[in-house]
Amino acid sequence: MNSGFIPPWEKEDAFPERPADKDYGYEIRGKFVGCTREELIKKCSSREWPPIHLVWCPESPRVVPATQIDFLFDALQERQRSEMKSAIVIGSINAFVWGTFALLLGGHDHSAKWTWMLLLATTTGAIPVMTGIFGLRKLKPNFAAVMDEEITIGRYHSWVLSRRILFSWLLLGGLGGVFVLENIYGFEESAKAAGLDKPAVWQGEWWRLFTGPLLHGNVMHFIFNASALIGLGRLMEVLTSRHYLALVFGLSASAGSIFSLFLLPNVTSVGASGGLLGLIGFLAVLGVKRKNILPPGFVKSIAINVAIIAAMGIVAYSVIDNAAHLGGFLCGVILGLWLVDSHKQTLPLDSGTNMKIAGVLILAVTLGFACLAMTRIFPK
């Protein structure tokens, strides 16, 4: 580890200076809002969206994460407790509803609809319930018990959320444009037109290797992947750079297509999951190689995501392209082992000229294939 290196979220200037005209206040959507101490406490305990992360008080010369202010601890705990209880209730309802549908369909045959119902019961039901229960058990009774760890994690999360991202939104724009046409002209027809149809690839339509990952099978498929792209993309842009994001996502999506081509030769595949698993694989390597810099629990959270995705792949193997997941994940891990220097214990990662050129080029190519997918879907 480089002697004296301070993570960017721990630096004094990690957050902007506080407004001088108000003793108390908070930042929301890039704007500073002054208030009283009582109003600040009430705001931090509220479940309004978006939640308050950055605040200031007379003792803080700069805007700081709310977790750093001791008199806000009870308010933040109240908000967390309320959110977790709601997650348990809503998750239980989802598990019951989708699980019932799955049981009814499963009584006849294990069709794709049955698999999707089971997947929804798991992702919107069982997982939120378990996460909520575990979160409630982790809540500590007083600020002093978790002060150091909470301050570190709070500064990290607030810093990550305060950074501007670009390539993540551009990639989502490409996926979104394709998704709009899929909704208009039909998901099955779109998959036939631009999905990863393996026999068509062997007959010369090689471009399907790159358009297939930009399509999705239904609305829920797109929502899952879009939310994952923004979450993982933000981490990549902030902890590495936007150019690493484009490189890892593009190459991993392509690797996923190649794995799927050989391991699932008779199935038409769609979805950006190969690229997303590549981001997870890369972040896993980053977490291991920068474990002394990143906050506690970073690697553990990545490992939990991998375990959840693996479990989903087992449960819904008939509708999930596990070959593409495997190919994308392995590609991300390999890129992480190659590109993340263990000897340079710094964050964000350095982006030299070659990396910047590669990132911009791959982003342009990816968006170009998104345009090609849209032209193929659009009826002649």
C-alpha positions in Angstrom: 0.0 0.0 0.0 1.3 3.4 -0.9 2.4 5.3 2.2 0.2 8.2 3.1 -2.5 7.5 0.5 -5.9 8.8 1.5 -9.0 7.5 -0.2 -10.8 10.3 -2.1 -13.9 10.0 0.2 -11.7 10.6 3.3 -10.1 13.8 2.1 -11.0 17.1 3.6 -12.3 18.5 0.3 -14.3 15.3 -0.6 -17.5 17.3 -0.2 -18.2 21.0 -0.9 -18.2 23.8 1.6 -21.4 24.4 3.5 -23.5 27.5 2.9 -22.7 30.4 5.3 -26.2 31.8 5.7 -27.8 28.8 7.5 -26.6 26.8 10.6 -28.4 23.6 9.5 -29.4 22.1 6.2 -29.1 19.3 3.6 -28.2 18.7 0.0 -30.8 17.3 -2.4 -30.5 16.9 -6.2 -27.4 19.2 -6.2 -29.2 22.0 -4.2 -28.4 23.2 -0.7 -31.5 23.7 1.4 -31.3 25.5 4.8 -33.5 24.4 7.7 -33.7 24.3 11.5 -32.1 21.5 13.6 -35.5 20.0 14.2 -36.4 20.1 10.5 -33.1 18.4 9.6 -33.8 15.6 12.1 -37.3 15.1 10.7 -36.0 15.1 7.1 -33.4 12.5 7.9 -36.0 10.2 9.5 -38.4 10.6 6.6 -38.7 8.1 3.8 -39.1 10.7 1.1 -37.2 10.1 -2.1 -34.4 10.8 -2.7 -33.1 10.1 0.8 -30.9 12.7 2.5 -27.2 11.8 2.4 -25.3 15.1 2.8 -26.0 17.6 5.6 -24.4 20.4 7.6 -24.5 21.8 11.0 -22.6 24.6 13.0 -19.9 22.1 13.9 -19.2 21.1 10.3 -17.2 23.5 8.0 -18.2 21.4 5.0 -21.2 19.4 3.9 -20.8 16.0 5.4 -22.6 12.6 5.3 -25.5 12.4 7.7 -23.9 9.3 9.3 -21.2 11.6 10.6 -23.5 13.7 12.7 -24.2 12.0 16.1 -27.5 13.8 16.8 -28.9 12.4 13.5 -28.2 8.8 14.5 -31.6 8.0 15.9 -33.3 9.6 12.9 -31.2 7.6 10.4 -31.9 4.4 12.4 -35.6 5.2 12.3 -35.5 5.6 8.6 -33.6 2.4 8.1 -35.9 0.4 10.4 -39.0 1.7 8.5 -37.5 0.9 5.1 -36.5 -2.6 6.2 -39.9 -3.3 7.7 -41.6 -2.2 4.5 -39.2 -4.4 2.5 -40.2 -7.4 4.6 -44.0 -6.6 4.2 -43.8 -5.9 0.4 -41.5 -8.8 -0.2 -43.8 -11.2 1.7 -46.7 -10.0 -0.5 -44.7 -10.4 -3.7 -43.4 -13.9 -2.6 -47.0 -15.0 -1.9 -48.5 -13.6 -5.1 -45.8 -14.7 -7.6 -45.3 -18.0 -5.7 -49.0 -18.7 -5.9 -48.9 -18.1 -9.7 -45.8 -20.3 -10.0 -47.6 -23.1 -8.1 -50.7 -22.8 -10.3 -48.6 -22.9 -13.5 -46.3 -25.5 -12.1 -49.3 -27.8 -11.7 -49.5 -28.1 -15.5 -46.0 -27.7 -16.9 -42.8 -25.9 -16.1 -43.1 -23.4 -18.9 -41.2 -20.2 -19.4 -44.0 -18.3 -17.6 -43.7 -20.6 -14.6 -40.0 -19.9 -14.5 -40.5 -16.2 -14.6 -43.1 -16.3 -11.8 -40.6 -18.3 -9.7 -37.9 -15.8 -10.5 -40.1 -12.9 -9.5 -41.1 -14.6 -6.3 -37.3 -14.9 -5.5 -36.0 -11.5 -6.6 -38.9 -9.3 -5.5 -40.0 -11.5 -2.6 -37.6 -13.9 -0.8 -34.5 -11.8 -1.3 -35.9 -8.5 0.0 -37.5 -10.4 3.0 -34.2 -12.0 4.0 -32.3 -8.7 3.4 -34.8 -6.8 5.6 -34.6 -9.3 8.4 -30.8 -9.4 8.3 -30.7 -5.6 8.2 -33.0 -5.2 11.3 -30.8 -7.6 13.2 -27.7 -5.6 12.3 -29.0 -2.2 13.6 -27.0 -1.1 16.6 -28.6 0.6 19.7 -26.2 3.6 19.9 -24.0 5.7 17.8 -20.8 5.0 19.7 -21.1 1.3 18.9 -20.7 1.8 15.2 -19.3 5.3 15.0 -16.0 4.6 13.2 -17.3 2.1 10.7 -20.5 4.0 10.0 -18.6 7.2 9.3 -16.2 5.5 6.9 -19.0 3.7 5.1 -21.2 6.8 5.1 -18.5 9.0 3.6 -17.8 6.3 0.9 -21.5 5.9 -0.1 -22.1 9.7 0.0 -19.0 10.3 -2.1 -19.9 7.7 -4.7 -23.5 9.0 -5.0 -22.2 12.6 -5.3 -20.0 11.9 -8.4 -21.3 12.6 -11.9 -21.5 9.7 -14.3 -21.8 9.8 -18.1 -21.0 6.5 -19.9 -23.5 4.6 -17.7 -26.3 6.8 -18.9 -25.1 6.6 -22.5 -25.1 2.8 -22.4 -28.5 2.8 -20.8 -29.7 5.2 -23.5 -28.6 2.7 -26.2 -30.4 -0.2 -24.4 -33.4 2.0 -23.8 -33.7 2.9 -27.5 -33.7 -0.8 -28.5 -36.2 -1.6 -25.7 -38.7 1.0 -26.9 -38.8 -0.6 -30.3 -39.1 -4.0 -28.8 -42.2 -2.9 -26.9 -43.7 -1.4 -30.1 -43.0 -4.3 -32.5 -42.9 -7.2 -30.1 -40.2 -9.0 -28.1 -40.4 -12.3 -30.0 -40.3 -10.5 -33.4 -37.4 -8.4 -32.2 -35.4 -11.4 -31.0 -35.8 -13.0 -34.4 -34.7 -9.8 -36.1 -31.6 -8.9 -34.0 -31.2 -11.5 -31.1 -28.4 -13.9 -30.8 -29.7 -16.6 -33.1 -26.9 -19.1 -33.2 -27.7 -20.8 -36.5 -28.0 -17.3 -38.1 -24.5 -16.4 -36.7 -23.0 -19.5 -38.3 -24.7 -18.5 -41.6 -22.9 -15.2 -41.7 -24.9 -12.8 -39.5 -22.0 -12.3 -37.1 -23.3 -8.9 -36.0 -25.9 -10.8 -33.8 -23.1 -11.5 -31.4 -23.1 -7.8 -30.6 -26.8 -6.8 -31.1 -28.1 -9.8 -29.0 -26.8 -8.4 -25.7 -28.6 -5.1 -26.4 -32.1 -6.7 -26.5 -34.3 -7.9 -23.7 -36.9 -10.6 -23.4 -39.6 -8.6 -21.5 -40.2 -5.5 -19.4 -39.0 -7.1 -16.1 -35.8 -8.3 -17.8 -35.0 -4.8 -19.0 -35.8 -3.3 -15.6 -33.5 -5.7 -13.8 -30.6 -5.1 -16.2 -31.2 -1.3 -16.4 -31.1 -0.8 -12.6 -28.0 -3.1 -12.4 -26.3 -1.1 -15.1 -26.7 2.2 -13.4 -25.6 0.8 -10.0 -22.6 -1.2 -11.3 -21.8 1.5 -13.9 -21.6 4.2 -11.2 -19.2 2.1 -9.2 -17.0 1.5 -12.3 -17.0 5.2 -13.3 -16.3 6.4 -9.8 -13.8 3.8 -8.6 -12.0 3.2 -11.9 -13.1 5.5 -14.8 -15.8 5.8 -17.4 -13.3 4.3 -19.9 -12.8 1.1 -17.9 -16.6 0.8 -17.7 -17.0 0.9 -21.5 -14.1 -1.5 -22.1 -15.2 -4.1 -19.5 -18.9 -4.0 -20.4 -18.3 -4.2 -24.1 -15.7 -7.0 -24.0 -17.6 -9.0 -21.4 -20.9 -8.7 -23.3 -19.1 -10.1 -26.4 -17.4 -12.8 -24.4 -20.9 -13.8 -23.0 -22.2 -14.1 -26.6 -19.3 -16.3 -27.6 -19.8 -18.6 -24.6 -23.5 -18.8 -25.4 -22.8 -19.5 -29.1 -20.8 -22.6 -28.2 -22.5 -23.8 -25.0 -26.2 -23.1 -25.9 -26.1 -23.6 -29.7 -29.9 -24.1 -30.2 -31.2 -21.2 -28.1 -31.8 -17.6 -29.2 -30.4 -15.4 -26.5 -31.0 -11.7 -25.6 -29.9 -9.5 -22.7 -27.0 -7.5 -21.3 -26.3 -9.8 -18.4 -23.0 -10.9 -19.8 -21.7 -7.3 -19.7 -23.1 -6.8 -16.3 -21.5 -10.0 -14.9 -18.2 -8.7 -16.4 -18.6 -5.5 -14.3 -19.2 -7.7 -11.2 -16.1 -9.8 -12.0 -13.9 -6.7 -12.5 -15.2 -5.1 -9.3 -14.6 -8.3 -7.4 -10.9 -8.3 -8.4 -10.7 -4.6 -7.7 -12.1 -5.2 -4.2 -9.5 -7.9 -3.5 -6.6 -5.8 -4.8 -7.7 -2.6 -3.1 -9.1 -4.2 0.1 -7.0 -1.9 2.3 -8.5 1.2 0.7 -12.2 0.3 0.0 -14.6 0.3 3.0 -15.4 -2.8 5.0 -17.9 -5.1 3.3 -17.1 -4.2 -0.3 -15.9 -7.6 -1.4 -18.6 -9.3 0.7 -21.3 -7.4 -1.1 -19.9 -8.4 -4.5 -19.7 -12.0 -3.4 -23.3 -11.9 -2.2 -24.4 -10.5 -5.6 -22.5 -13.3 -7.4 -24.2 -15.9 -5.1 -27.6 -14.5 -5.8 -27.1 -14.4 -9.5 -25.8 -18.0 -9.4 -28.8 -19.1 -7.4 -31.2 -17.4 -9.9 -29.4 -19.1 -12.7 -30.1 -22.5 -11.1 -33.7 -21.7 -10.3 -34.5 -20.2 -13.8 -32.0 -22.0 -16.0 -34.6 -22.4 -18.7 -34.9 -18.6 -19.3 -31.5 -17.4 -18.1 -28.5 -17.7 -20.3 -26.0 -19.1 -17.8 -23.4 -19.5 -20.5 -23.4 -15.8 -21.2 -23.3 -15.1 -17.5 -20.2 -17.3 -17.1 -18.4 -15.9 -20.1 -19.0 -12.3 -19.1 -18.0 -12.9 -15.5 -14.8 -14.7 -16.5 -13.9 -11.9 -18.9 -14.4 -9.3 -16.2 -12.2 -11.3 -13.8 -9.5 -11.7 -16.5 -9.6 -8.0 -17.3 -9.4 -7.1 -13.6 -6.4 -9.3 -13.1 -4.7 -7.7 -16.1 -5.6 -4.1 -15.7 -5.7 -3.5 -11.9 -2.1 -3.1 -10.7 -1.6 -4.5 -7.3 1.4 -2.3 -6.6 -0.4 1.0 -7.2 -2.7 1.2 -4.2 -4.7 4.2 -5.4 -8.2 5.0 -6.4 -9.6 5.9 -8.9 -7.6 3.8 -11.3 -5.3 5.7 -13.8 -6.6 6.1 -17.3 -3.8 6.5 -19.8 -4.2 7.6 -23.4 -4.6 4.1 -24.7 -7.4 3.3 -22.1 -9.2 6.5 -23.0 -9.1 5.8 -26.7 -10.2 2.1 -26.1 -13.0 3.2 -23.9 -14.4 5.8 -26.3 -14.0 3.5 -29.2 -15.8 0.6 -27.6 -18.6 2.9 -26.3 -19.1 4.2 -29.9 -19.1 0.7 -31.3 -21.6 -0.5 -28.7 -24.0 2.4 -29.4 -23.5 1.8 -33.1 -24.7 -1.8 -32.7 -27.6 -0.5 -30.7 -28.5 1.6 -33.8 -28.1 -1.5 -36.0 -30.4 -3.5 -33.7 -33.0 -0.8 -33.9 -32.8 -0.7 -37.7 -33.2 -4.5 -37.8 -36.2 -4.4 -35.5 -37.9 -1.6 -37.3 -40.2 -3.3 -39.9 -39.2 -2.8 -43.5 
